[in-house]
């Protein structure tokens, strides 16, 4: 059976190196503090603080290796590919930030961890079936 071709599927660059490149990109986007998360000694994600409207906002960006592993079947390669794909996504977001097309908080919004929570906005939305009870009611159309 022919294996599916995956973007960045042949990378040989290790996750730690790629994470360092992502850190540089996040600093370019305005991050003022960055932490690296590990699970069982393996890098698993990045957390950073970035000012949004003058307030320090926390963001948490995991790398999701399992979907890649299901496609390619090699754990070490799946880790390298997942991190490399994440880097390319961050670079694309930063290209739009640099041109003024978007704000940094806009593209990283799903990864924002609101005060008093331990999950990002996307995870909270999924848990609540995309019901946003804290949002103001929609204005009636005239």
N, CA, C and O atoms as CSV, one atom per row, in Angstrom:
chain,resi,resn,atom,element,x,y,z
A,1,UNK,N,N,0.837,-1.173,0.000
A,1,UNK,CA,C,0.000,0.000,0.000
A,1,UNK,C,C,0.892,1.250,0.000
A,1,UNK,O,O,1.844,1.335,0.775
A,2,UNK,N,N,0.581,2.210,-0.866
A,2,UNK,CA,C,1.363,3.432,-0.955
A,2,UNK,C,C,1.041,4.339,0.228
A,2,UNK,O,O,-0.123,4.573,0.552
A,3,UNK,N,N,2.096,4.843,0.866
A,3,UNK,CA,C,1.930,5.745,1.994
A,3,UNK,C,C,1.635,7.159,1.501
A,3,UNK,O,O,2.198,7.602,0.500
A,4,UNK,N,N,0.756,7.860,2.200
A,4,UNK,CA,C,0.375,9.219,1.842
A,4,UNK,C,C,1.571,10.160,2.014
A,4,UNK,O,O,2.303,10.073,3.000
A,5,UNK,N,N,1.757,11.056,1.049
A,5,UNK,CA,C,2.799,12.065,1.151
A,5,UNK,C,C,2.333,13.134,2.129
A,5,UNK,O,O,1.209,13.626,2.032
A,6,UNK,N,N,3.193,13.487,3.062
A,6,UNK,CA,C,2.851,14.456,4.096
A,6,UNK,C,C,3.790,15.653,3.981
A,6,UNK,O,O,4.994,15.492,3.783
A,7,UNK,N,N,3.233,16.842,4.105
A,7,UNK,CA,C,4.032,18.062,4.093
A,7,UNK,C,C,5.109,17.974,5.165
A,7,UNK,O,O,4.809,17.678,6.321
A,8,UNK,N,N,6.332,18.223,4.800
A,8,UNK,CA,C,7.509,18.152,5.682
A,8,UNK,C,C,7.803,16.715,6.122
A,8,UNK,O,O,8.534,16.502,7.089
A,9,UNK,N,N,7.253,15.753,5.434
A,9,UNK,CA,C,7.334,14.351,5.823
A,9,UNK,C,C,8.717,13.743,5.837
A,9,UNK,O,O,8.921,12.703,6.463
A,10,UNK,N,N,9.670,14.356,5.169
A,10,UNK,CA,C,11.014,13.782,5.119
A,10,UNK,C,C,12.022,14.538,5.975
A,10,UNK,O,O,13.223,14.277,5.897
A,11,UNK,N,N,11.546,15.463,6.784
A,11,UNK,CA,C,12.471,16.276,7.585
A,11,UNK,C,C,13.351,15.412,8.489
A,11,UNK,O,O,12.919,14.382,9.008
A,12,UNK,N,N,14.570,15.850,8.659
A,12,UNK,CA,C,15.519,15.186,9.563
A,12,UNK,C,C,15.846,16.095,10.753
A,12,UNK,O,O,16.672,15.749,11.598
A,13,UNK,N,N,15.197,17.247,10.808
A,13,UNK,CA,C,15.481,18.228,11.857
A,13,UNK,C,C,14.748,17.848,13.130
A,13,UNK,O,O,13.535,17.640,13.118
A,14,UNK,N,N,15.488,17.759,14.229
A,14,UNK,CA,C,14.889,17.298,15.489
A,14,UNK,C,C,13.953,18.350,16.083
A,14,UNK,O,O,14.053,19.539,15.780
A,15,UNK,N,N,13.049,17.884,16.930
A,15,UNK,CA,C,12.014,18.726,17.527
A,15,UNK,C,C,12.599,19.877,18.337
A,15,UNK,O,O,12.075,20.991,18.295
A,16,UNK,N,N,13.664,19.626,19.063
A,16,UNK,CA,C,14.260,20.663,19.905
A,16,UNK,C,C,14.781,21.822,19.054
A,16,UNK,O,O,14.601,22.986,19.413
A,17,UNK,N,N,15.416,21.514,17.947
A,17,UNK,CA,C,15.907,22.556,17.042
A,17,UNK,C,C,14.745,23.348,16.474
A,17,UNK,O,O,14.783,24.579,16.448
A,18,UNK,N,N,13.713,22.652,16.018
A,18,UNK,CA,C,12.547,23.319,15.454
A,18,UNK,C,C,11.845,24.179,16.499
A,18,UNK,O,O,11.406,25.288,16.193
A,19,UNK,N,N,11.736,23.681,17.724
A,19,UNK,CA,C,11.123,24.469,18.795
A,19,UNK,C,C,11.893,25.767,19.004
A,19,UNK,O,O,11.293,26.814,19.245
A,20,UNK,N,N,13.212,25.703,18.914
A,20,UNK,CA,C,14.026,26.914,19.029
A,20,UNK,C,C,13.706,27.917,17.932
A,20,UNK,O,O,13.673,29.123,18.179
A,21,UNK,N,N,13.471,27.426,16.729
A,21,UNK,CA,C,13.090,28.304,15.625
A,21,UNK,C,C,11.714,28.919,15.872
A,21,UNK,O,O,11.486,30.089,15.565
A,22,UNK,N,N,10.809,28.134,16.423
A,22,UNK,CA,C,9.473,28.653,16.738
A,22,UNK,C,C,9.579,29.734,17.810
A,22,UNK,O,O,8.904,30.759,17.727
A,23,UNK,N,N,10.414,29.511,18.807
A,23,UNK,CA,C,10.628,30.510,19.856
A,23,UNK,C,C,11.065,31.836,19.224
A,23,UNK,O,O,10.551,32.894,19.584
A,24,UNK,N,N,12.006,31.779,18.290
A,24,UNK,CA,C,12.458,33.002,17.612
A,24,UNK,C,C,11.311,33.693,16.897
A,24,UNK,O,O,11.208,34.919,16.920
A,25,UNK,N,N,10.449,32.911,16.261
A,25,UNK,CA,C,9.290,33.478,15.565
A,25,UNK,C,C,8.319,34.129,16.550
A,25,UNK,O,O,7.784,35.205,16.281
A,26,UNK,N,N,8.097,33.479,17.686
A,26,UNK,CA,C,7.176,34.036,18.678
A,26,UNK,C,C,7.713,35.341,19.265
A,26,UNK,O,O,6.945,36.262,19.544
A,27,UNK,N,N,9.019,35.415,19.449
A,27,UNK,CA,C,9.628,36.654,19.925
A,27,UNK,C,C,9.413,37.759,18.893
A,27,UNK,O,O,9.101,38.893,19.258
A,28,UNK,N,N,9.576,37.439,17.604
A,28,UNK,CA,C,9.317,38.425,16.538
A,28,UNK,C,C,7.869,38.917,16.597
A,28,UNK,O,O,7.588,40.077,16.299
A,29,UNK,N,N,6.953,38.021,16.987
A,29,UNK,CA,C,5.532,38.375,17.047
A,29,UNK,C,C,5.182,39.160,18.306
A,29,UNK,O,O,4.067,39.667,18.432
A,30,UNK,N,N,6.135,39.264,19.246
A,30,UNK,CA,C,5.888,40.063,20.442
A,30,UNK,C,C,5.931,39.322,21.756
A,30,UNK,O,O,5.680,39.925,22.799
A,31,UNK,N,N,6.239,38.030,21.749
A,31,UNK,CA,C,6.315,37.276,23.007
A,31,UNK,C,C,7.407,37.867,23.895
A,31,UNK,O,O,8.490,38.217,23.426
A,32,UNK,N,N,7.100,37.969,25.177
A,32,UNK,CA,C,8.065,38.531,26.127
A,32,UNK,C,C,8.632,37.487,27.076
A,32,UNK,O,O,9.628,37.737,27.755
A,33,UNK,N,N,8.012,36.336,27.124
A,33,UNK,CA,C,8.462,35.233,27.971
A,33,UNK,C,C,7.980,33.936,27.338
A,33,UNK,O,O,6.820,33.833,26.941
A,34,UNK,N,N,8.868,32.939,27.239
A,34,UNK,CA,C,8.492,31.674,26.611
A,34,UNK,C,C,8.995,30.513,27.458
A,34,UNK,O,O,10.148,30.499,27.889
A,35,UNK,N,N,8.116,29.534,27.693
A,35,UNK,CA,C,8.458,28.314,28.423
A,35,UNK,C,C,8.255,27.111,27.514
A,35,UNK,O,O,7.368,27.106,26.661
A,36,UNK,N,N,9.073,26.110,27.702
A,36,UNK,CA,C,8.961,24.875,26.931
A,36,UNK,C,C,8.354,23.809,27.822
A,36,UNK,O,O,8.814,23.605,28.946
A,37,UNK,N,N,7.323,23.123,27.333
A,37,UNK,CA,C,6.672,22.047,28.075
A,37,UNK,C,C,7.262,20.705,27.641
A,37,UNK,O,O,7.596,20.505,26.473
A,38,UNK,N,N,7.382,19.792,28.603
A,38,UNK,CA,C,7.909,18.457,28.339
A,38,UNK,C,C,6.992,17.407,28.944
A,38,UNK,O,O,6.393,17.631,29.996
A,39,UNK,N,N,6.882,16.270,28.285
A,39,UNK,CA,C,6.177,15.109,28.802
A,39,UNK,C,C,7.127,13.928,28.676
A,39,UNK,O,O,7.573,13.605,27.575
A,40,UNK,N,N,7.436,13.288,29.780
A,40,UNK,CA,C,8.369,12.152,29.813
A,40,UNK,C,C,9.698,12.502,29.148
A,40,UNK,O,O,10.279,11.680,28.439
A,41,UNK,N,N,10.174,13.718,29.380
A,41,UNK,CA,C,11.456,14.139,28.846
A,41,UNK,C,C,11.443,14.585,27.394
A,41,UNK,O,O,12.482,14.984,26.867
A,42,UNK,N,N,10.290,14.528,26.733
A,42,UNK,CA,C,10.199,14.936,25.330
A,42,UNK,C,C,9.445,16.257,25.229
A,42,UNK,O,O,8.429,16.453,25.895
A,43,UNK,N,N,9.939,17.142,24.409
A,43,UNK,CA,C,9.287,18.429,24.219
A,43,UNK,C,C,7.870,18.216,23.688
A,43,UNK,O,O,7.656,17.431,22.765
A,44,UNK,N,N,6.901,18.926,24.282
A,44,UNK,CA,C,5.504,18.689,23.918
A,44,UNK,C,C,4.729,19.960,23.570
A,44,UNK,O,O,3.614,19.877,23.056
A,45,UNK,N,N,5.296,21.117,23.840
A,45,UNK,CA,C,4.577,22.345,23.518
A,45,UNK,C,C,5.289,23.565,24.039
A,45,UNK,O,O,6.311,23.468,24.719
A,46,UNK,N,N,4.738,24.714,23.712
A,46,UNK,CA,C,5.303,25.990,24.134
A,46,UNK,C,C,4.224,26.843,24.769
A,46,UNK,O,O,3.076,26.855,24.324
A,47,UNK,N,N,4.610,27.560,25.821
A,47,UNK,CA,C,3.737,28.538,26.468
A,47,UNK,C,C,4.461,29.869,26.417
A,47,UNK,O,O,5.673,29.943,26.618
A,48,UNK,N,N,3.704,30.914,26.147
A,48,UNK,CA,C,4.352,32.216,26.114
A,48,UNK,C,C,3.408,33.304,26.575
A,48,UNK,O,O,2.188,33.147,26.587
A,49,UNK,N,N,4.025,34.425,26.958
A,49,UNK,CA,C,3.290,35.621,27.356
A,49,UNK,C,C,3.537,36.670,26.284
A,49,UNK,O,O,4.659,36.859,25.814
A,50,UNK,N,N,2.459,37.346,25.911
A,50,UNK,CA,C,2.527,38.385,24.890
A,50,UNK,C,C,1.573,39.497,25.309
A,50,UNK,O,O,0.446,39.222,25.720
A,51,UNK,N,N,2.009,40.739,25.210
A,51,UNK,CA,C,1.077,41.817,25.564
A,51,UNK,C,C,-0.048,41.950,24.536
A,51,UNK,O,O,0.184,41.954,23.327
A,52,UNK,N,N,-1.266,42.058,25.052
A,52,UNK,CA,C,-2.441,42.280,24.208
A,52,UNK,C,C,-3.187,43.461,24.817
A,52,UNK,O,O,-3.673,43.380,25.945
A,53,UNK,N,N,-3.274,44.539,24.079
A,53,UNK,CA,C,-3.903,45.772,24.582
A,53,UNK,C,C,-3.317,46.195,25.917
A,53,UNK,O,O,-4.046,46.622,26.812
A,54,UNK,N,N,-2.004,46.080,26.053
A,54,UNK,CA,C,-1.313,46.512,27.259
A,54,UNK,C,C,-1.369,45.541,28.422
A,54,UNK,O,O,-0.850,45.846,29.496
A,55,UNK,N,N,-1.983,44.383,28.241
A,55,UNK,CA,C,-2.084,43.382,29.302
A,55,UNK,C,C,-1.318,42.131,28.892
A,55,UNK,O,O,-1.385,41.704,27.740
A,56,UNK,N,N,-0.595,41.551,29.834
A,56,UNK,CA,C,0.140,40.316,29.557
A,56,UNK,C,C,-0.855,39.164,29.401
A,56,UNK,O,O,-1.621,38.871,30.319
A,57,UNK,N,N,-0.840,38.525,28.253
A,57,UNK,CA,C,-1.754,37.408,27.974
A,57,UNK,C,C,-0.937,36.131,27.813
A,57,UNK,O,O,0.128,36.136,27.195
A,58,UNK,N,N,-1.447,35.040,28.373
A,58,UNK,CA,C,-0.776,33.745,28.314
A,58,UNK,C,C,-1.327,32.923,27.157
A,58,UNK,O,O,-2.537,32.880,26.934
A,59,UNK,N,N,-0.431,32.271,26.423
A,59,UNK,CA,C,-0.794,31.410,25.302
A,59,UNK,C,C,-0.132,30.056,25.497
A,59,UNK,O,O,0.956,29.968,26.066
A,60,UNK,N,N,-0.778,29.012,25.032
A,60,UNK,CA,C,-0.265,27.648,25.159
A,60,UNK,C,C,-0.477,26.923,23.832
A,60,UNK,O,O,-1.611,26.675,23.425
A,61,UNK,N,N,0.633,26.585,23.159
A,61,UNK,CA,C,0.539,25.941,21.853
A,61,UNK,C,C,1.152,24.531,21.943
A,61,UNK,O,O,2.372,24.375,21.988
A,62,UNK,N,N,0.286,23.518,21.967
A,62,UNK,CA,C,0.802,22.147,21.994
A,62,UNK,C,C,1.183,21.696,20.592
A,62,UNK,O,O,0.761,22.291,19.601
A,63,UNK,N,N,1.975,20.653,20.520
A,63,UNK,CA,C,2.209,20.010,19.233
A,63,UNK,C,C,1.463,18.692,19.297
A,63,UNK,O,O,1.615,17.940,20.260
A,64,UNK,N,N,0.672,18.405,18.299
A,64,UNK,CA,C,-0.149,17.191,18.298
A,64,UNK,C,C,0.469,16.164,17.363
A,64,UNK,O,O,0.262,16.196,16.150
A,65,UNK,N,N,1.232,15.254,17.954
A,65,UNK,CA,C,1.997,14.263,17.205
A,65,UNK,C,C,1.128,13.082,16.773
A,65,UNK,O,O,1.352,12.511,15.706
A,66,UNK,N,N,0.151,12.715,17.581
A,66,UNK,CA,C,-0.636,11.501,17.322
A,66,UNK,C,C,-1.264,11.436,15.926
A,66,UNK,O,O,-1.191,10.384,15.290
A,67,UNK,N,N,-1.877,12.511,15.423
A,67,UNK,CA,C,-2.444,12.423,14.071
A,67,UNK,C,C,-1.382,12.137,13.000
A,67,UNK,O,O,-1.642,11.414,12.038
A,68,UNK,N,N,-0.197,12.705,13.174
A,68,UNK,CA,C,0.886,12.456,12.216
A,68,UNK,C,C,1.378,11.022,12.351
A,68,UNK,O,O,1.657,10.359,11.352
A,69,UNK,N,N,1.484,10.547,13.581
A,69,UNK,CA,C,1.922,9.175,13.829
A,69,UNK,C,C,0.990,8.171,13.161
A,69,UNK,O,O,1.447,7.165,12.618
A,70,UNK,N,N,-0.302,8.435,13.198
A,70,UNK,CA,C,-1.270,7.536,12.552
A,70,UNK,C,C,-1.026,7.441,11.052
A,70,UNK,O,O,-1.281,6.402,10.442
A,71,UNK,N,N,-0.538,8.514,10.466
A,71,UNK,CA,C,-0.313,8.533,9.025
A,71,UNK,C,C,1.018,7.906,8.608
A,71,UNK,O,O,1.109,7.271,7.558
A,72,UNK,N,N,2.054,8.089,9.442
A,72,UNK,CA,C,3.368,7.612,9.006
A,72,UNK,C,C,3.914,6.444,9.813
A,72,UNK,O,O,4.834,5.762,9.361
A,73,UNK,N,N,3.371,6.204,10.988
A,73,UNK,CA,C,3.713,5.007,11.737
A,73,UNK,C,C,5.065,4.984,12.426
A,73,UNK,O,O,5.391,3.990,13.075
A,74,UNK,N,N,5.852,6.018,12.316
A,74,UNK,CA,C,7.174,6.074,12.955
A,74,UNK,C,C,7.167,7.217,13.961
A,74,UNK,O,O,7.080,8.384,13.577
A,75,UNK,N,N,7.258,6.889,15.235
A,75,UNK,CA,C,7.128,7.885,16.308
A,75,UNK,C,C,8.152,9.002,16.202
A,75,UNK,O,O,7.786,10.175,16.270
A,76,UNK,N,N,9.424,8.667,16.037
A,76,UNK,CA,C,10.460,9.699,15.969
A,76,UNK,C,C,10.248,10.639,14.785
A,76,UNK,O,O,10.391,11.855,14.915
A,77,UNK,N,N,9.906,10.069,13.631
A,77,UNK,CA,C,9.664,10.897,12.453
A,77,UNK,C,C,8.399,11.724,12.623
A,77,UNK,O,O,8.354,12.877,12.194
A,78,UNK,N,N,7.382,11.159,13.236
A,78,UNK,CA,C,6.136,11.892,13.468
A,78,UNK,C,C,6.391,13.118,14.345
A,78,UNK,O,O,5.821,14.182,14.102
A,79,UNK,N,N,7.227,12.978,15.345
A,79,UNK,CA,C,7.569,14.109,16.213
A,79,UNK,C,C,8.273,15.195,15.400
A,79,UNK,O,O,7.933,16.373,15.509
A,80,UNK,N,N,9.244,14.803,14.595
A,80,UNK,CA,C,9.967,15.785,13.773
A,80,UNK,C,C,9.018,16.488,12.798
A,80,UNK,O,O,9.073,17.710,12.652
A,81,UNK,N,N,8.160,15.734,12.142
A,81,UNK,CA,C,7.227,16.296,11.157
A,81,UNK,C,C,6.227,17.234,11.829
A,81,UNK,O,O,5.987,18.333,11.331
A,82,UNK,N,N,5.645,16.823,12.941
A,82,UNK,CA,C,4.647,17.650,13.630
A,82,UNK,C,C,5.253,19.002,14.040
A,82,UNK,O,O,4.631,20.047,13.849
A,83,UNK,N,N,6.446,18.973,14.593
A,83,UNK,CA,C,7.095,20.220,14.994
A,83,UNK,C,C,7.424,21.089,13.783
A,83,UNK,O,O,7.256,22.307,13.823
A,84,UNK,N,N,7.890,20.463,12.713
A,84,UNK,CA,C,8.266,21.221,11.518
A,84,UNK,C,C,7.025,21.868,10.890
A,84,UNK,O,O,7.081,23.013,10.440
A,85,UNK,N,N,5.916,21.138,10.860
A,85,UNK,CA,C,4.678,21.713,10.332
A,85,UNK,C,C,4.215,22.890,11.187
A,85,UNK,O,O,3.747,23.902,10.664
A,86,UNK,N,N,4.348,22.751,12.489
A,86,UNK,CA,C,3.972,23.848,13.384
A,86,UNK,C,C,4.833,25.078,13.108
A,86,UNK,O,O,4.326,26.200,13.084
A,87,UNK,N,N,6.135,24.870,12.898
A,87,UNK,CA,C,7.017,25.994,12.561
A,87,UNK,C,C,6.539,26.691,11.301
A,87,UNK,O,O,6.446,27.918,11.274
A,88,UNK,N,N,6.238,25.940,10.267
A,88,UNK,CA,C,5.806,26.553,9.005
A,88,UNK,C,C,4.515,27.350,9.190
A,88,UNK,O,O,4.344,28.411,8.590
A,89,UNK,N,N,3.600,26.832,10.028
A,89,UNK,CA,C,2.359,27.547,10.308
A,89,UNK,C,C,2.663,28.865,11.025
A,89,UNK,O,O,2.118,29.908,10.665
A,90,UNK,N,N,3.532,28.817,12.035
A,90,UNK,CA,C,3.890,30.025,12.783
A,90,UNK,C,C,4.567,31.034,11.851
A,90,UNK,O,O,4.297,32.232,11.935
A,91,UNK,N,N,5.434,30.562,10.977
A,91,UNK,CA,C,6.091,31.472,10.028
A,91,UNK,C,C,5.062,32.138,9.109
A,91,UNK,O,O,5.170,33.330,8.821
A,92,UNK,N,N,4.083,31.387,8.657
A,92,UNK,CA,C,3.039,31.959,7.796
A,92,UNK,C,C,2.230,33.004,8.561
A,92,UNK,O,O,1.899,34.056,8.014
A,93,UNK,N,N,1.914,32.719,9.818
A,93,UNK,CA,C,1.171,33.689,10.627
A,93,UNK,C,C,1.991,34.954,10.812
A,93,UNK,O,O,1.463,36.062,10.718
A,94,UNK,N,N,3.290,34.789,11.076
A,94,UNK,CA,C,4.146,35.954,11.282
A,94,UNK,C,C,4.289,36.785,10.016
A,94,UNK,O,O,4.440,38.005,10.093
A,95,UNK,N,N,4.245,36.151,8.864
A,95,UNK,CA,C,4.303,36.902,7.609
A,95,UNK,C,C,3.100,37.834,7.513
A,95,UNK,O,O,3.233,38.973,7.067
A,96,UNK,N,N,1.935,37.361,7.925
A,96,UNK,CA,C,0.738,38.208,7.895
A,96,UNK,C,C,0.794,39.292,8.968
A,96,UNK,O,O,0.325,40.409,8.749
A,97,UNK,N,N,1.371,38.965,10.138
A,97,UNK,CA,C,1.535,39.958,11.208
A,97,UNK,C,C,2.463,41.067,10.725
A,97,UNK,O,O,2.176,42.249,10.915
A,98,UNK,N,N,3.575,40.684,10.100
A,98,UNK,CA,C,4.571,41.658,9.650
A,98,UNK,C,C,4.034,42.604,8.588
A,98,UNK,O,O,4.479,43.749,8.505
A,99,UNK,N,N,3.088,42.152,7.776
A,99,UNK,CA,C,2.508,43.020,6.744
A,99,UNK,C,C,1.354,43.860,7.275
A,99,UNK,O,O,0.853,44.743,6.578
A,100,UNK,N,N,0.930,43.588,8.507
A,100,UNK,CA,C,-0.183,44.328,9.085
A,100,UNK,C,C,-1.544,43.767,8.721
A,100,UNK,O,O,-2.568,44.385,9.014
A,101,UNK,N,N,-1.570,42.603,8.086
A,101,UNK,CA,C,-2.853,41.986,7.709
A,101,UNK,C,C,-3.632,41.515,8.930
A,101,UNK,O,O,-4.863,41.513,8.923
A,102,UNK,N,N,-2.918,41.118,9.972
A,102,UNK,CA,C,-3.534,40.617,11.202
A,102,UNK,C,C,-2.703,41.076,12.390
A,102,UNK,O,O,-1.559,41.503,12.233
A,103,UNK,N,N,-3.283,40.985,13.566
A,103,UNK,CA,C,-2.541,41.220,14.803
A,103,UNK,C,C,-2.100,39.877,15.363
A,103,UNK,O,O,-2.733,38.855,15.101
A,104,UNK,N,N,-1.025,39.873,16.128
A,104,UNK,CA,C,-0.512,38.627,16.698
A,104,UNK,C,C,-1.572,37.920,17.533
A,104,UNK,O,O,-1.756,36.709,17.405
A,105,UNK,N,N,-2.262,38.657,18.377
A,105,UNK,CA,C,-3.280,38.034,19.236
A,105,UNK,C,C,-4.404,37.434,18.409
A,105,UNK,O,O,-5.045,36.475,18.839
A,106,UNK,N,N,-4.648,37.979,17.241
A,106,UNK,CA,C,-5.709,37.477,16.369
A,106,UNK,C,C,-5.396,36.068,15.865
A,106,UNK,O,O,-6.259,35.190,15.899
A,107,UNK,N,N,-4.172,35.851,15.402
A,107,UNK,CA,C,-3.851,34.535,14.843
A,107,UNK,C,C,-3.555,33.494,15.911
A,107,UNK,O,O,-3.722,32.298,15.676
A,108,UNK,N,N,-3.120,33.937,17.074
A,108,UNK,CA,C,-2.819,32.994,18.154
A,108,UNK,C,C,-3.968,32.897,19.167
A,108,UNK,O,O,-3.825,32.263,20.212
A,109,UNK,N,N,-5.093,33.519,18.856
A,109,UNK,CA,C,-6.248,33.607,19.746
A,109,UNK,C,C,-6.690,32.253,20.315
A,109,UNK,O,O,-6.973,32.153,21.508
A,110,UNK,N,N,-6.752,31.235,19.495
A,110,UNK,CA,C,-7.227,29.915,19.949
A,110,UNK,C,C,-6.348,29.343,21.051
A,110,UNK,O,O,-6.799,28.510,21.837
A,111,UNK,N,N,-5.104,29.784,21.114
A,111,UNK,CA,C,-4.160,29.272,22.112
A,111,UNK,C,C,-4.133,30.113,23.393
A,111,UNK,O,O,-3.426,29.770,24.340
A,112,UNK,N,N,-4.893,31.206,23.427
A,112,UNK,CA,C,-4.924,32.073,24.616
A,112,UNK,C,C,-5.569,31.338,25.789
A,112,UNK,O,O,-6.612,30.702,25.635
A,113,UNK,N,N,-4.944,31.431,26.952
A,113,UNK,CA,C,-5.496,30.848,28.174
A,113,UNK,C,C,-6.047,31.996,29.018
A,113,UNK,O,O,-5.281,32.766,29.597
A,114,UNK,N,N,-7.356,32.110,29.089
A,114,UNK,CA,C,-7.939,33.200,29.875
A,114,UNK,C,C,-7.613,33.051,31.366
A,114,UNK,O,O,-7.411,31.944,31.864
A,115,UNK,N,N,-7.567,34.178,32.056
A,115,UNK,CA,C,-7.309,34.169,33.497
A,115,UNK,C,C,-8.297,33.242,34.196
A,115,UNK,O,O,-9.491,33.249,33.898
A,116,UNK,N,N,-7.789,32.459,35.115
A,116,UNK,CA,C,-8.636,31.555,35.882
A,116,UNK,C,C,-8.920,30.231,35.201
A,116,UNK,O,O,-9.675,29.416,35.732
A,117,UNK,N,N,-8.329,29.999,34.032
A,117,UNK,CA,C,-8.533,28.747,33.297
A,117,UNK,C,C,-7.196,28.053,33.068
A,117,UNK,O,O,-6.137,28.676,33.148
A,118,UNK,N,N,-7.260,26.771,32.785
A,118,UNK,CA,C,-6.033,26.031,32.495
A,118,UNK,C,C,-6.030,25.470,31.076
A,118,UNK,O,O,-5.184,24.646,30.729
A,119,UNK,N,N,-6.971,25.918,30.265
A,119,UNK,CA,C,-7.064,25.488,28.877
A,119,UNK,C,C,-7.168,26.697,27.969
A,119,UNK,O,O,-7.584,27.779,28.385
A,120,UNK,N,N,-6.776,26.486,26.706
A,120,UNK,CA,C,-6.875,27.545,25.725
A,120,UNK,C,C,-8.314,27.763,25.289
A,120,UNK,O,O,-9.189,26.939,25.556
A,121,UNK,N,N,-8.547,28.884,24.614
A,121,UNK,CA,C,-9.899,29.224,24.189
A,121,UNK,C,C,-10.514,28.181,23.265
A,121,UNK,O,O,-11.709,27.903,23.362
A,122,UNK,N,N,-9.722,27.602,22.374
A,122,UNK,CA,C,-10.268,26.573,21.490
A,122,UNK,C,C,-10.750,25.378,22.300
A,122,UNK,O,O,-11.857,24.887,22.079
A,123,UNK,N,N,-9.924,24.899,23.246
A,123,UNK,CA,C,-10.325,23.746,24.059
A,123,UNK,C,C,-11.555,24.061,24.895
A,123,UNK,O,O,-12.443,23.221,25.040
A,124,UNK,N,N,-11.611,25.269,25.445
A,124,UNK,CA,C,-12.786,25.662,26.220
A,124,UNK,C,C,-14.028,25.705,25.330
A,124,UNK,O,O,-15.107,25.276,25.738
A,125,UNK,N,N,-13.871,26.219,24.129
A,125,UNK,CA,C,-14.997,26.273,23.197
A,125,UNK,C,C,-15.470,24.867,22.837
A,125,UNK,O,O,-16.673,24.613,22.779
A,126,UNK,N,N,-14.539,23.962,22.598
A,126,UNK,CA,C,-14.908,22.583,22.266
A,126,UNK,C,C,-15.646,21.920,23.432
A,126,UNK,O,O,-16.642,21.223,23.241
A,127,UNK,N,N,-15.140,22.150,24.628
A,127,UNK,CA,C,-15.767,21.563,25.811
A,127,UNK,C,C,-17.188,22.085,26.003
A,127,UNK,O,O,-18.065,21.365,26.479
A,128,UNK,N,N,-17.403,23.337,25.629
A,128,UNK,CA,C,-18.726,23.963,25.789
A,128,UNK,C,C,-19.533,23.952,24.496
A,128,UNK,O,O,-20.496,24.704,24.354
A,129,UNK,N,N,-19.141,23.106,23.562
A,129,UNK,CA,C,-19.824,22.970,22.274
A,129,UNK,C,C,-20.009,24.330,21.581
A,129,UNK,O,O,-21.049,24.610,20.984
A,130,UNK,N,N,-18.983,25.146,21.682
A,130,UNK,CA,C,-18.934,26.465,21.069
A,130,UNK,C,C,-20.044,27.390,21.553
A,130,UNK,O,O,-20.482,28.279,20.823
A,131,UNK,N,N,-20.489,27.179,22.773
A,131,UNK,CA,C,-21.435,28.101,23.414
A,131,UNK,C,C,-20.615,29.117,24.190
A,131,UNK,O,O,-19.873,28.744,25.099
A,132,UNK,N,N,-20.733,30.373,23.856
A,132,UNK,CA,C,-19.967,31.424,24.512
A,132,UNK,C,C,-20.887,32.231,25.416
A,132,UNK,O,O,-21.400,33.279,25.024
A,133,UNK,N,N,-21.081,31.743,26.596
A,133,UNK,CA,C,-22.005,32.380,27.533
A,133,UNK,C,C,-21.503,33.739,28.005
A,133,UNK,O,O,-22.303,34.578,28.419
A,134,UNK,N,N,-20.200,33.969,27.950
A,134,UNK,CA,C,-19.653,35.229,28.450
A,134,UNK,C,C,-19.756,36.346,27.428
A,134,UNK,O,O,-19.510,37.505,27.759
A,135,UNK,N,N,-20.116,36.022,26.192
A,135,UNK,CA,C,-20.229,37.058,25.175
A,135,UNK,C,C,-21.535,37.825,25.341
A,135,UNK,O,O,-22.546,37.256,25.752
A,136,UNK,N,N,-21.511,39.105,25.024
A,136,UNK,CA,C,-22.766,39.876,25.108
A,136,UNK,C,C,-23.747,39.364,24.078
A,136,UNK,O,O,-23.353,38.821,23.046
A,137,UNK,N,N,-25.014,39.539,24.358
A,137,UNK,CA,C,-26.051,39.119,23.426
A,137,UNK,C,C,-25.924,39.914,22.128
A,137,UNK,O,O,-25.532,41.080,22.127
A,138,UNK,N,N,-26.261,39.260,21.042
A,138,UNK,CA,C,-26.202,39.925,19.740
A,138,UNK,C,C,-27.240,41.038,19.691
A,138,UNK,O,O,-28.348,40.893,20.207
A,139,UNK,N,N,-26.870,42.149,19.064
A,139,UNK,CA,C,-27.804,43.259,18.928
A,139,UNK,C,C,-28.879,42.883,17.915
A,139,UNK,O,O,-28.604,42.217,16.917
A,140,UNK,N,N,-30.081,43.312,18.180
A,140,UNK,CA,C,-31.197,43.054,17.242
A,140,UNK,C,C,-30.960,43.834,15.972
A,140,UNK,O,O,-30.506,44.978,16.004
A,141,UNK,N,N,-31.274,43.204,14.850
A,141,UNK,CA,C,-31.118,43.881,13.557
A,141,UNK,C,C,-32.279,44.832,13.356
A,141,UNK,O,O,-33.428,44.507,13.658
A,142,UNK,N,N,-31.971,45.990,12.851
A,142,UNK,CA,C,-33.005,47.019,12.611
A,142,UNK,C,C,-33.665,46.798,11.285
A,142,UNK,O,O,-34.557,47.557,10.905
